[in-house]
Amino acid sequence: MLSKSNLEEILHIALSTGGDFADIFIEDSNGTIVACEDNKIERITTGNSHGAGVRVIKDKVISYSSTSKVTLSELKKTAKQAASAFSGSANKKSFDLIAQVPQKGILVKRRPHEVPIEEKVALVKTLNNTARSYGDKIKQVTVRYIDSNQAISIANSDGIYVEDNRIRTRYFLNVIAAKDHTLQTGYEAPGGTCGFELIEEYNPEEKARQATERALLMLDAPHAPAGRMMVVLHSTAGGTMVHEACGHALEADFIYKGTSIYGNNIGKKVASDLVTVIDDGTIPGKYGTYNFDDEGTPGQKTTLIENGILKGFMSDKYNAKLLGIKQSGNGRRESYHNKPIPRMTNTIIAPGKTDPDEIVASIKNGLLVKHMGGGEVNVTNGDFVFDVTEGYIIEDGKVKHPVRGAIITGNGPKVLQIIDMVGTDLGYQTGVCGKYDHAPVGDAQPTIRIPEIVVGGR
């Protein structure tokens, strides 16, 4: 265990060639994965990982070096290596590391490492058996359970010193159903910054039924019609739209590089008056929640768009300084191998004032999207394409029948501008963001009405 004086010594070495700022990120993590395929437990993996990274910043240049050996001598070498990118005289900056205490602790009722492996295996078997109980049309069921316990220590030359522990738990279920030559999938993947009590909030049998029934329902559904139409994105569709279609474009590194459509638009109207977008790393239990980001900045609630007006961006320390804005606690990294960059936490379109049923009842002809799959987004201009894994035709305000094969395509910023109804509900989706490296996130939205968007189908 490194002492405070050890960390200060390492930071001074990192600044020995003229760096303006230095920090240390130390990680000790462990976790479990239980995987089930072909109706049997294929793999049970437990493991530990530990290491540290030292970052030095001078002007606009970042030097980063990491090691898997967390000793004083090794970290001194790592600091020298990071400092070797520069050739100035030593920065004699004085600082005293002061421990930061989280404003709110994260409650974990059942720490995963204290749960017997047999209980985790039983959860996976329940998910698998429930899905397969639906009969011969179920051709494949894939289940994963994963938990992680990440202990971190962060110290920097501004005097910040943080120690924290992050526990996350999640399970995945993917079901493939087949009939004749048609294949359909159903997918559920709840998770949270919590322990094994996750299964109390997200009942495994219920989630398995939802995924399986979705796959079976879509087998007999006719193909979706194609063309421009009114679309209702139900809250159960989760926040894929807000994350991909506008969230990334509000991250400070894209703003600084000039590759975001939202650059130079602070204070300007960029969305409908009904639209407020928030990134909040403090929501209890959600997958993107933490006490501190990976730079030691407290997790925060950041209003990005308020009643259609662009209010701010998600930033880490480096890009906040370049842009002259406040740090928002969004500096994130996958592990000690990676330097931090701006990333979303839990990104939300805030609920509105309209009953969701009223939104559906307002549609004469349109598409109701209740579940979305994968997709692609161009961060530079906001163009997107998303698969619809559960959709329904709406006629004269009534939900009529399911349709399969629908794809919605459009432009995220333009969609935000034309949203004309926003529901009082809110539905979350758990995911892992793959921007450069991987980070756990949560996305959410209420039921919203989009007056016109292109739907691909037949």
N, C-alpha and C positions, 0 to 999 in steps of 0.2 A: 504494500500500500504506500503510495507516494504521499509525502507530507506537503503542507502548503508551501514550505520553504523550498522543497524539491521542485514543485511546479513553477514557482517564481524564478528559480535558477534556469529551468528549461526555457521559459519565456524570454529571459534576458539573452540567452544564447541565440534564440531565434531572431532577436532584434540586433544581433551583433554586427550585421553588415548594412545597417541603415534602414531596416523595415519600419514602416509607420505603425503597424499593428501585427500582433501575433496571437494565436490561440492554440489550445490543446484540446483534443477530443479523445476521451478514453472510453472504451466500450467493453463490457463483459456480458455476453448474452448466451442464453440457452433456450432450447425449445424441443417440441415433439411434433412429428408428423405421423399420422396413421392413414394409410391409403388402401382402398378397397376397389378392385376391378375383377371382372369375370366371376363375380359372386364369391370372392374370397379375399381375405386380408393379404394383400401383396407385399406390404412393406410397413414396418414400424421403425422410425428413425428418431433417435435422440442425439443431440449434439451440443457442443459448446464452442463459442467463438470469442476471442478477445484480441484486442489490439488498440492502437492509438494512432492519431494523425496530428501533425503539426502544420499549421498554415501561417504563412507570412504574406502580408500585403504591403506593397510600396507603390504609391500613386495608383495606377490602374492595373498593376501587374500582381498576379497571385502565384505564389509558389507553395506547393503542397507535397508533403512526404508522409508516408505511413509505415508502420511496423507491426508485426504480430507479437513482439516481445515488449511487455509493459514493465520495464525496469528503468531505474534512473539512468544507468549508463547507456542503454539502448535509446532512450528518448532524448538524451543529450546528443547522440549521434544523429538521430532523426531531425532534431532542431537545427543542427549544423548543416545537414543536407538541404533542408528547406531554405536556410539562410544563404546558402551558396549561390542562389540565383541572383543575388545582389552583391555589389562591390563597394558600398559606401562605408562611412565610418559608423561606429556603433551608436544606436539610439539609446541614450542614457535615461530614457523615460522611467520615472519612479512610479510604483503602484503597490498597493497592498490588497491582496486577494480577500474579498469579503463574501462570505457565504450568502447565497440568495435562498430564501425560503418561499415555497410555492404558496400563492394566495389561497388555493383550495387543494386539498389532497384528493387523489383519485381512489375511490373506494373499490376494493377487490374483496369479494366475499369468499371465493374459493380459489386460492392460488393454484394454477394448473400443475406446478411441479409437486404439489401435495396430493393431487388426485391420482389414484392408482391407474396404471396403464390399462388394466382390465375394464375400467369404467369408460375410458376413452374408446377402447375397441368396441364396447357394447353400444356406444353412441353411433359409431360408424355402421355397425351391423344393423341397428334399428333403421337408419336411413336407407340402407341397401335393401333390407327385407321389405320395408314398407313400399318402396317403389316397385320391387319385383312382384309384389302380391297382386298387382293389377293385371297379370296375365301374360299371354304369349306375345302380345304386341310390343311388350317392353323388351327390346333387344340388347340394350346396354345400359348399365348403371355405373357411374364413376363417383366415388365418394372420397373426400379428403377432410381430415381434421388437422388443424394446425394451431399450436399455441407458441408464444414467445415471451421471454422475460429478458428485458434489456436494461442493464444497469449502466448509467453513463456518468462521467465526470467531465466538466468543461471548465477551463480556466482561460482567461485572456488578459492582455496587457492594459485593458481598461479597468481592471480590478474585479471583474466578474468571476465568481466561482460558484458552480452549480453541481450538485449531486442529485440524481433522480433515478427512479425505477419505473419502467414502462412494461405493463403486462397487457398482451392482446390475445384474444381467442377468436377462432373463426372455424366454420365448417362449410364445405362446398358439396353440392349435389348436382350432377348432370345426368339427365335421363334421355335416352334416345328411343323413340317409338317408331315402329314401321308397319306399313300396310301396303300391300302390292309393291309398287316401286317408290312409295313416298316415305320419306324420313322426316321426323320432326323432333325438336329437342325441348326440354324443359330444364330450367336452371334456377337454383336458389343458393345464396351464399351469404348468410348473415354473419356478422362479426362485430366486435366492439373492443374498446379499451376497457377490458374487464376480465374476470376469471372464468372458471368453468360454469359459473351461474348463468352464462350465456344461454344455456339450454332451458332455463326457466323463462326467459323472455321470448325465445324463439324455439317453440316446441318442435323437436326433430320430426315426429310423425306428421305433424301438420305441414311443415315445410316440404317433406317428402311427397305428401299428397298434392300440394300445390304444384310442384314441379312436374310430377307424373301426369296429373290431370290436364295440365297445360299442353304437354306433348301429345296426349291422346286426343284432346279437343281439336288441336290444329290438324290432325291426320285427316279428319273428315270435312274440314273447312274448305270452301271454294277459294279460288285464288282472288287476291285483292284486285280491285279495279285500279287502273292507272290514270293519272291526270292531276290537275290542280283541284284541290278540295279543302274544305274546312276540316281542321284536325283538333281533337281534344287529347292532350297529353294528360292522362290520369296521374294522380299522385303515386300510384303503385308502380309507375314506370321509372320512378327514382330520378336522380338528378344527372343522368348521363348528358342531357342537353346542356345544362348550365356548366358542368365540368369541362366538357370538350369544346362546346361551341363558343363559350365566352370566357370561361375561367382561365385557361392558359394565356389568353390574350391580355389578361389583367395582371400577369406576373411581371415583376419589375425588370427582370433581365431582358424579356422581349420588348418592353417599353424602351429600355436604354439602347438596345440594338436597333431600334427603329423598325422592327419587324411586326409590330402589333398594330392592328387597326385602331386601337384606342389611344395611341400616343398623342400627346399635346391636346387632349380633350377634357382635362379636368375642368369641372364646372359647366360642361356643355351637356345638352340633352342627347343621350345615346340610346334611350329605351322608352317604352311606353310609361306614362305616368303611374301605371299600376305595378310597375316592376321595381322591386328592391332586391339587390343581390348582396349577400353577406358571406364572408368567410369567417368561421368561428372555431378556433381550436380549443374552446373551453367547455363545449357541451358535454355534460356527464355521460360517459359510457360509449360515445360514438367512436368510430374506428380511427378518425383523424385527430382525436383529442390528445393533448399532452399538457404537462405543467410548464415545460420549457421547450423551445425549439432546439435544434442541434447547434446553436450558437450561444445558448444560455439566456435567450430573450424569453420572457414569460409568454405563454400562449395567450392570444388575444382575440377579441371580436373586432373585425374590420369591415366597415360598410364600404362596399365597392361602388354600388349604384344605389341611389336613394330617390325613389319616385321618379325614375328615369334619368336622373342627373348623375354623371360620373363624379364620384367623390374621392376615390383613392385606388391604390394598387397594393398587391401583396409583395412584400420586400424582405430580403435578408440584409445583413449589415453592409455588405460590399455595394450592392446595387442601390440601397437607400442613400448611401453617401454620394454615389455618382449622380443620382437624380436630385439630391438635396431634399429628400423626404424622410419621414419618420419610419423607423423600423417597425414592422408589423408582426414580428414573431413568426415569420414564414420561412426562415432559413432551415432547410431540411436536407438530410442525406440518408442513403440506404444503410451505410455502415461506416466504420472508420477508414475504409478504403477510399471513400469519396469526400470531396469538399462540399460544403453546403451551397445550395442554390435556392432561389425562391420557388416554393411549392405550395399548393393548396392544402388545407386541412379538412374541414367540413364546410362545403360550399353550398349555399342555399339560395333559391328564389323564395323570398319571404311570403307567407300566406297572405291572401287578400280578404275580401269581405263577401264574396259570393258563394252560396251553397253549391257544392260540386254537382249535385243533381240538377240544379237550375242551369248549369253550364251545358250539360248533356241535353237537357230539354230544349235548349235554345237552338239546337242544330236541326236544320231541315234535311240536309244530306251531307254526310261526312264520315270521318274515321275516328274511332275511339282507340287510342293506344294505351294498353294496360301494362305492357311489359316490353322493354327494349333489349336488344342484344348488342353485338359489336358494331363498330363503325369507324369512320375515318374523318379527320378534321384537318383543314389547312389553317394553322395558327395565324398566318400572315393576313388572310382575308376573311377567315371565319366560315368558309364553305364546309359543309358537312354532309355525310351520308350515314344513316343509321338503319340497321335491320329492326323490324318489328316482329317480336316473337309471340306476341299475343295482341291481336287487334280485332275490332268489331265494326261492322257497318252501323251507322246511325241513320234512321229515316224518321222524319217528322217527330224528332225529339225522343225517339225510342231506340234502345239498343236492340238490334235485330239478330244478327248472326255473326259468328266469327269468320275471319278471313285469314288466309296464310300467304306468305311470300311478299308481304308489303315492305317497302323501303321508303323512308322519308328522306328527302334531300332539300337542302336550302342553305341559307346563310345565317349564322348565329346572331350577329349584331342586328340584321334586318328582322329576324324573327322576334327579337326582344322589343323592337320598335313597334311591331304590329299586334302584339298580344293585347286582346281587348277584354278578356275576362280572367280573373284569378280567384281560385277557390280558397276556402277557409281551412282546408286540410293540409297535411304535409307528410310526404312519404320519403323515407331514407333508402339509400342504396350503399352497400359497402363495397369498396374496391381497392385496387392497388394501382396507383398512377405510375406509368412507365416513361416519364420524362427523363431521359438519360439513364437514370437508375430507377429504383422502385421505392415507393413510399405509400404507406396505408392512408386511405382517405375515406371520407364520407361525402355523399352528395344527396341533395334533397330538393324537392319542389312540390308545390301544391298542384291541384288540377288547374290546367290553363287552357284557354282557347286561342288557337291560331287561325285567323280568318281564311288564310290561303297558303298552302304549301304544296310542293310537288310530291306526289305519292307514286312510287314505282310499283307495278304489279302486272296484271294482264288485262 
